[in-house]
Amino acid sequence: MTLIYKIAPKSLWEAAVAQGAFTGAPADLADGYIHFSTADQTRETAAKHFAGQSDLVLAVIDADRLGDALKWEASRGGALFPHLYRTLRMDDVQSVHPLPLTSDGMHDFGDILP
């Protein structure tokens, strides 16, 4: 099983749960796919794109469930990032966790990431 991760504002995620699918955050919609990160990329993604933001969630997804709609494409520094070219169904999601800020302003992943 290959796990990938999606950071999203809690309010946006709650709306997706109510609709039964996550269509993407504004950056996802602009790019035409849903951005994910691997375990090794998630902390840097949080620092680069979500610095200082509270009320976030971290969704954990089994990449193997996404089939051919998931593409691994070069991005930051040439690293391969997972991009989903369809909506993310809620049954694709293994778990969702709060992503709080620590007192130093960094995100606290607790024991979610390996």
Backbone bond lengths (Angstrom), bond angles and torsions (degrees), N, CA, C in turn:
res aa  C-N    CA-C-N  psi(-1)  N-CA   C-N-CA  omega(-1)  CA-C   N-CA-C  phi
1 M - - - 1.453 - - 1.531 108.88 -
2 T 1.307 115.74 131.52 1.459 122.24 177.30 1.520 108.11 -108.35
3 L 1.329 117.13 116.21 1.458 120.60 179.90 1.521 110.03 -93.44
4 I 1.340 115.37 138.09 1.455 122.63 172.62 1.524 107.36 -126.89
5 Y 1.340 115.81 165.70 1.459 120.81 -168.77 1.524 110.95 -133.78
6 K 1.333 114.53 144.22 1.472 121.53 176.81 1.513 108.51 -127.58
7 I 1.324 116.34 124.72 1.463 121.97 173.52 1.520 107.07 -97.11
8 A 1.326 115.79 132.60 1.468 119.85 -179.38 1.520 110.15 -149.25
9 P 1.326 117.15 152.93 1.460 119.79 172.16 1.532 109.73 -60.86
10 K 1.304 115.82 139.55 1.464 120.99 -177.49 1.528 111.39 -56.46
11 S 1.331 117.70 -42.71 1.470 120.79 -177.93 1.534 111.22 -63.99
12 L 1.319 117.43 -39.55 1.457 121.73 178.16 1.526 110.39 -66.44
13 W 1.327 116.07 -40.45 1.466 120.18 179.28 1.531 110.60 -66.40
14 E 1.319 117.26 -42.53 1.466 120.52 179.21 1.524 111.10 -61.33
15 A 1.332 117.02 -38.56 1.470 120.50 176.59 1.523 110.37 -64.17
16 A 1.327 116.74 -39.05 1.464 120.61 178.55 1.527 111.11 -65.16
17 V 1.309 116.52 -41.03 1.470 120.38 178.17 1.526 109.45 -60.55
18 A 1.323 116.72 -43.47 1.466 120.83 179.39 1.531 111.34 -62.69
19 Q 1.339 117.45 -33.38 1.463 121.99 179.94 1.523 112.40 -85.91
20 G 1.336 116.45 -16.29 1.457 120.54 -179.11 1.511 114.96 88.56
21 A 1.355 117.06 0.99 1.463 120.46 179.30 1.529 109.45 -160.38
22 F 1.323 114.99 149.57 1.454 122.41 176.42 1.522 107.51 -101.53
23 T 1.329 116.63 115.91 1.459 120.66 -178.83 1.519 111.79 -89.79
24 G 1.338 116.86 -14.99 1.451 121.00 175.99 1.509 113.15 126.38
25 A 1.326 113.85 157.86 1.459 122.34 172.36 1.530 107.38 -81.38
26 P 1.327 118.22 170.50 1.460 119.59 -179.90 1.534 114.31 -51.43
27 A 1.329 118.25 -41.83 1.478 120.18 179.00 1.521 111.15 -64.88
28 D 1.336 117.14 -36.76 1.467 120.97 178.19 1.526 110.06 -64.73
29 L 1.320 115.43 -46.92 1.464 120.16 -178.24 1.528 110.75 -62.89
30 A 1.326 116.55 -38.82 1.470 120.40 179.61 1.532 111.20 -66.34
31 D 1.337 116.87 -35.43 1.471 120.64 -176.82 1.524 113.31 -88.09
32 G 1.319 117.71 -16.41 1.459 120.72 177.56 1.511 114.70 88.56
33 Y 1.314 117.27 12.26 1.464 122.01 176.80 1.522 108.54 -157.87
34 I 1.322 116.59 163.65 1.460 121.89 178.57 1.525 108.10 -93.06
35 H 1.325 115.32 125.01 1.464 122.73 179.44 1.528 110.50 -79.40
36 F 1.317 116.93 134.66 1.457 123.29 171.94 1.514 108.29 -129.01
37 S 1.315 115.75 170.82 1.459 122.65 174.67 1.517 109.00 -133.60
38 T 1.323 115.39 154.28 1.457 120.27 171.08 1.527 108.09 -80.59
39 A 1.315 116.41 174.00 1.467 120.35 177.64 1.529 110.64 -57.94
40 D 1.330 117.11 -41.15 1.462 120.60 -178.87 1.520 112.89 -70.76
41 Q 1.313 118.77 -21.58 1.463 122.79 -176.64 1.526 113.75 -97.20
42 T 1.323 117.72 -16.83 1.465 121.19 -168.45 1.526 113.49 -65.26
43 R 1.310 118.47 -42.51 1.467 119.97 -179.95 1.532 111.14 -62.56
44 E 1.330 116.65 -42.29 1.460 120.18 178.83 1.529 110.81 -66.68
45 T 1.336 116.93 -38.84 1.461 120.68 176.32 1.521 110.48 -59.71
46 A 1.328 116.56 -44.60 1.469 120.76 179.17 1.525 110.62 -61.19
47 A 1.330 117.06 -45.92 1.460 120.92 -178.66 1.525 112.19 -66.13
48 K 1.329 116.28 -37.58 1.470 120.21 -176.15 1.530 113.17 -79.26
49 H 1.329 116.66 -42.17 1.467 119.88 -171.85 1.531 114.72 -108.01
50 F 1.340 118.02 -12.75 1.462 120.66 -175.33 1.522 112.32 -131.86
51 A 1.320 117.56 21.86 1.469 121.99 -176.76 1.527 111.26 -53.27
52 G 1.322 115.48 127.40 1.460 121.73 176.04 1.513 115.45 74.48
53 Q 1.325 118.49 -1.01 1.463 120.70 -178.30 1.525 110.44 -84.57
54 S 1.305 114.34 132.45 1.464 120.29 175.48 1.527 108.22 -105.54
55 D 1.303 116.81 -178.64 1.473 122.82 -178.84 1.522 112.38 57.57
56 L 1.322 115.24 43.08 1.460 121.46 175.85 1.520 109.81 -107.04
57 V 1.325 115.30 159.04 1.460 121.00 171.79 1.528 108.32 -125.23
58 L 1.323 114.19 157.81 1.455 121.76 175.46 1.515 107.31 -119.81
59 A 1.333 115.92 114.64 1.458 121.43 177.97 1.525 108.85 -94.79
60 V 1.328 115.17 138.42 1.458 122.58 179.86 1.530 107.38 -109.97
61 I 1.327 115.77 125.71 1.463 121.18 -174.43 1.523 109.54 -127.52
62 D 1.319 116.18 139.18 1.458 121.89 173.26 1.528 107.05 -82.85
63 A 1.323 116.52 106.99 1.466 121.30 -176.17 1.525 112.35 -58.72
64 D 1.322 117.13 -29.77 1.464 120.77 -177.96 1.534 112.04 -64.26
65 R 1.324 117.26 -22.03 1.471 121.54 179.55 1.523 113.05 -78.42
66 L 1.331 117.24 -13.83 1.463 120.57 -171.97 1.521 113.90 -88.42
67 G 1.308 117.09 -11.95 1.462 121.02 174.54 1.511 113.78 63.53
68 D 1.329 114.76 -150.99 1.464 122.01 -174.64 1.531 113.76 -70.20
69 A 1.320 117.97 -12.10 1.461 120.56 179.12 1.525 111.70 -73.80
70 L 1.340 117.24 -13.79 1.457 121.72 177.64 1.523 108.83 -94.11
71 K 1.318 115.29 122.66 1.467 121.80 179.26 1.525 108.81 -117.97
72 W 1.322 116.07 140.59 1.470 122.00 176.12 1.525 106.78 -100.37
73 E 1.350 115.36 112.19 1.459 119.97 -172.44 1.524 111.22 -127.35
74 A 1.328 115.07 146.47 1.460 121.06 179.83 1.520 110.39 -65.50
75 S 1.318 114.60 137.85 1.455 120.83 178.64 1.522 107.37 -145.70
76 R 1.313 117.06 -131.13 1.458 124.36 -176.41 1.538 111.73 -43.50
77 G 1.317 116.53 115.45 1.453 121.41 176.90 1.516 114.55 64.43
78 G 1.327 117.25 18.81 1.455 120.97 -179.36 1.521 114.25 82.60
79 A 1.327 117.60 -2.03 1.464 120.90 179.13 1.526 109.89 -68.08
80 L 1.321 116.28 147.47 1.464 121.11 177.33 1.518 109.87 -82.87
81 F 1.323 115.44 126.29 1.463 122.16 178.14 1.520 108.89 -115.99
82 P 1.332 117.46 145.53 1.458 120.73 177.07 1.532 111.08 -80.10
83 H 1.325 115.83 129.37 1.469 123.09 178.71 1.525 108.33 -126.89
84 L 1.318 116.35 129.64 1.464 121.61 -178.07 1.519 110.14 -103.07
85 Y 1.326 116.18 123.00 1.459 122.87 -178.22 1.527 110.83 -100.47
86 R 1.290 116.27 48.76 1.468 124.80 170.70 1.517 106.50 -167.47
87 T 1.315 116.68 173.82 1.456 118.93 175.86 1.530 109.37 -68.80
88 L 1.305 115.20 155.46 1.461 121.72 176.53 1.524 107.73 -95.61
89 R 1.310 115.74 111.94 1.467 120.10 178.97 1.522 109.59 -76.49
90 M 1.293 116.33 147.85 1.458 119.84 -178.58 1.532 111.74 -64.15
91 D 1.327 117.86 -26.39 1.462 118.06 177.83 1.534 111.99 -77.21
92 D 1.346 117.70 -5.61 1.463 121.88 172.46 1.532 111.48 -81.39
93 V 1.329 116.09 -15.45 1.461 122.12 -171.84 1.526 110.05 -91.73
94 Q 1.324 115.92 125.98 1.469 120.84 178.64 1.507 111.91 -77.74
95 S 1.334 116.53 -45.56 1.463 121.01 -178.12 1.521 109.43 -161.34
96 V 1.326 114.81 161.61 1.465 121.76 178.35 1.525 107.17 -134.61
97 H 1.326 116.02 135.08 1.457 121.22 -175.62 1.524 110.54 -130.77
98 P 1.334 117.81 145.36 1.461 119.44 171.63 1.525 109.48 -62.65
99 L 1.321 116.34 149.09 1.462 121.35 178.45 1.535 108.35 -124.92
100 P 1.328 115.81 78.80 1.469 119.77 -175.28 1.523 112.46 -75.66
101 L 1.315 114.10 164.44 1.460 121.27 174.26 1.521 109.38 -93.34
102 T 1.321 116.08 143.74 1.457 120.95 173.87 1.528 108.13 -85.26
103 S 1.318 116.48 175.49 1.468 120.45 -179.33 1.533 112.38 -63.96
104 D 1.338 117.40 -21.68 1.467 119.97 178.13 1.534 112.71 -91.98
105 G 1.346 116.97 6.97 1.451 121.32 175.38 1.520 115.46 85.90
106 M 1.322 116.90 5.00 1.471 120.90 177.20 1.522 108.99 -92.75
107 H 1.326 116.64 158.16 1.465 120.47 178.22 1.519 110.03 -80.73
108 D 1.324 114.61 140.35 1.456 121.56 -178.66 1.529 109.15 -100.79
109 F 1.332 116.08 106.01 1.463 121.70 -179.50 1.520 112.36 -85.75
110 G 1.332 116.62 -5.15 1.455 119.62 179.80 1.524 110.34 52.37
111 D 1.328 116.05 -130.94 1.473 120.00 179.63 1.525 111.87 -107.43
112 I 1.329 116.78 22.08 1.473 120.74 -178.00 1.535 110.99 -69.97
113 L 1.325 116.00 -44.99 1.464 120.24 -178.68 1.529 109.84 -85.78
114 P 1.316 116.98 144.01 1.471 119.25 177.78 1.524 111.69 -69.28
